[in-house]
Amino acid sequence: MSVAEIKNNLHRMVVETDDPEILAQIAALFASLLGEQDWWDLLSNEEKKKIELGEADSEAGRSAPYSQVKERVKDILGNL
């Protein structure tokens, strides 16, 4: 896919959506990727708090290896 095709597809998707949340996320992603804004500053306070809680859990040893999580998800969802 050429650069022009990618731009046209992105433009079409942006024009076709009226969801302000999606548009805000796309704008934030572009700002972050272009170095205009740090992604951390784009997170809500609730999102930041959840990340910080996850970091604290990990540092305290309250975490599981990826392989274990993957197996638990597989048990719950099956082989979709």
N, C-alpha and C positions, 0 to 999 in steps of 0.2 A: 504494500500500500504506500502510495506516495505521500509526501508531506501535505500536498494540497488536498488529497482525499481525506487524510486524517483531520485536517482543519475543517473541511466541509462537514464531516460526520460530527465532530465536536460542536460546531456551530448549529447544525440541525438539532442535536440533542438538547442544547441549551435553549434554543428558540421554542422547542416543542414542550418543554416542561414549565409548569407554573408553580412547582413546589419550591417555596422559598428556602426550605431546609436543604434540599439538594443543591440549589444554586449557591447558597452560602458555603456549603461544604466544598463545592467545586472552586469557588473563588478563594477559599482558604487554602486549598491544595495548591492552586497555581501560585499564590503568594508565597507559600512555603517553598515550593520547588524552585521558584525564581529568586529565592533568598531575600524576598522583601519582608518576610515576617517569619519568626521562629514558630514552628508548629506547636510548641508548648503554650505559647500565648494565645493560640487559637482554640484551645480546649476550654470547656466550661469548668467552673469550680468543682462541680460534681465529678467530672471525668478526671480532673487532676487528683482529687481526693481518692478515687478508686485506684488510680495508678500508684499513688503513694502508699495506700494500704497493701496493695499487692507487693510492692517492694519491701515493706516492713515484714510481711508474711514470709517472703523469700529469705530475707536476712535472718529471720528467727527459725528457719528450717521448716516452716509450714508450707511446703510445696511438694509437688510430685514431678517425677521425670516425664518428659513428653511421651515416651513409650507407654507409660502407665495410663496417662490421660487418654491417649489414643485408644487403648483397649477399653477403657470405661465408656468412652463415647461409642465405640463399636458395639459394646454390649447393649447400650441404651437405644441406639438408632438402627442397629443391624447393618447389613451390607447393602446400603442404598445404592 
